[in-house]
Amino acid sequence: MATMAECRSALDTLSDNLAAADGDVRGAAALNRSLSCHIKDLDITFTGRLADGRIEVRDTLEGPPREKAEIRLAMTGDDLVALVDGDLNFAKAWAAGRVRLEAGFRDLLKLKSLL
């Protein structure tokens, strides 16, 4: 099971990857939205913003998200690490129910290029 530090590191790596991206990925990451990532097996939630092509983690909370972020992710710590490392395909994990992504319809259309 991935630790809280490993999950935070994975989010930082994802942020770096988004910042270095170009084309459609860069455009999708340019949203300015609140973000939460609930790590189900650790029962912690990272909250922050997706802004200027980066994920800015502002807080780590125990339990599920307290407020409804505009972009909401939920998965296990191992799945987060595997996604960021390229060992888990997002679309397949989402289809299998291992990863949950919730957002407004327009945001989902933009985010699909990240997947």
N, C-alpha and C positions, 0 to 999 in steps of 0.2 A: 504494500500500500504506500503510495506516494505521501510524503510529509507536507505540512503546510509550507515549509521553505521551498520544497521542490515545485509545488504548485505556483507559488509566487514567482519563482525563477522562470517557470514555463510561461507565465503571463508576460513577464518582462521580455523574454525571448520573442514571443509573439508580437509584442509591441515593436521591438527592433525590426522584425521581419516586415511588418506593415510599413514602418517608416522608410525602409529601404526599397519597397516595391515601387513599380511604375505601372503605367497603363491603366487598365480597368480596375486592377486591385487597388492602386493608389487612389483612384477616384472613389471607390466604395469605402475605403478607409477614411476618407476626408469628411465623413459625417461628424456632426457634433451632437452626441447623444449620451445620456446617462447609461451606465452599463453595470450589470451585476453578473457574477459568476459563482454559482453555488456549487461547492464541492460536497457532494452528497455523502460520501463515506466518512469524511472528516467533520461533517456538519458545520462548515464555515462558509462564509460568503465574502468574496472580494467585491468591493464597490468602487466605482469611479466613473470615468468618462472615456469615450472614444472621441478624440478631438485632434484635429490637425494631423491625421494619419497615425496616431499613436494611442495606445491604451494607457491611461493615467490611473493607476490604482491609488485611491485616496484613503481607504479604510478596509480593515479586515474584521468581520463580525462573527460571533458565534451564532449558529443556527441559520435558518433560511433568510432570504432578503426581507428586510423590514419594510422597505418601500418598493413600489413597482418601478423598476428602471425601464427606460425606453427600449433597451436591448437586454434580454435576459438569457443567460446560459446556465445549464445545470448538467453535471456529469460527475463521474468519480475522478479522484485525483490521478489515478493511473491512466484514465482515458485522456485527461487534459495533457499530461506529459507525453503520451503516445501521439496525440494529434499534433502537438507542436514539433515533436521530433520527426514527424512524417511517417510514423509506424502505424497510424490508424487513419483511414479515409473518412473524412467528415460525413460525406453523403451516406456511406454505408452505415456508419455509427448512428447517424440521425434516423435512418430508415429502420434500423434495428431497435431503436428506442434507448440506445446507450447515451446519446447526447440530446439535450433539449435546447432548442433555440426559439425564443419568442420575441417578436418585434412587430411594429406596424407593417402593413402590407408594402408600402413604398420602401421602407428600410429593408425588408426581406428581399425585395427585388434588387436593391443595390448590393446587399450583402452576399447574394448568390455568387458573385464573381470572386469572393474570397474563399468560397467553398470548392 
